[in-house]
Amino acid sequence: MRLTSLAQAKAACAYFFVVPGLVYALFTARLPALKEQVAANDAQIGFILLTFGLSGLIGLVLCAPLIRRTSSRLVLRVASLLLLTALPLAALADSPLMLAAGCVFMGLSTGLADVAMNTQAIEVEKHFSVRCLAFMHAGYGVGALCGSLSAAILASLGIPPFWNFVLLMAILAVLRPFVVHHLQDDSLTVAREERAVTKRMFALPPFLVILCGLVAGCTYAAEGSVGEWGALYLFSVKGTSEQTAALVYGIFSVSAVACRLTTDILRTHFEDMYILGCGSLVAVAGMATVLWAPGAVLTLAGYACMGFGLAPIVPILFSRAGSCPGVSASTASAVVSVLAYSALLLFPPLIGVVAHSFGLHTALYLPFSLCCLLVAASFLFRSRKKAA
């Protein structure tokens, strides 16, 4: 019976990780078509993406107070439902301003869902005394891969973005009733935490939680360099074709998902410090290959190593922050999410500034340095005990 309950809880929580991954991948994959639909120029698209990112950051900040007043279960149910409707509504836009408004709606929903789904995953770990956060984050990657693949297929068939989004969101909506009732009910826990928070309203989170957020920020920034600049680097610096360059993020994502599906098992046998350290070393080797190896094949192999090495880091950090004594799961999730997401927003544009002055090859030494920093940071995460 316990195994059945655990399987249901993991499947339910994983579903809510798949949703934002699928939504984000669909939106970015069909962005060229949406750009043409609303007749936007590059500057307007940049503004639209900025509104999406900033509204997502606002959603992250607002989520923890909302969870303390309700529950992560309720917030996640509402936020995910908003996500299922936000994407098709954004596809109805007929002007850049309307598309930006749709992105605000979508960004807020994504930010709220991000904190709430990680809070739920932490609650599953606590309730069943298992390691499962890496499995949940693999769900996000699976959603992103499915979104990218389906968007490519439907775009090749000439299906407009609206009907592409409606089809995929309808499939998720059909699955939703089978999983939504298996989320963890944390309303009683939230009520106790709300009383405790009122006594220490202005207290800073524990140092471990802040540390997890900062290290997660370094990881997200390194990952962002792949998504934002990987294909361009392969095309403009290594001289490969556009088709080959387009493989960068897909290869990175596949290797990341494969690693996350095994990370929870590894955590039952090895200390977090060793997994973080080995993963960081693999990421360093991968980024070094990207920078110094000739040819497209070795460069793609380097990005695959980066995906495999960086993949276990963020789930472990969320797990460690959520298990920190004296802090609620929602607060831990919110702090890590805000710090990590802020780095993801700021770091890729910083690469662009450096690339403008010194070239893209030189600019990519920044993520290489972050990977080296992750190796040093891994020594700060010696496990207290293994999970049951």
PyMOL commands that set and color helices and strands:
alter all, ss='L'
color gray80, all
select helices_A, chain A and resi 2-29+31-38+42-69+72-90+96-128+133-156+161-182+187-199+207-236+242-245+247-267+272-292+296-310+313-322+329-358+360-363+365-380
alter helices_A, ss='H'
color red, helices_A
deselect
rebuild
show_as cartoon
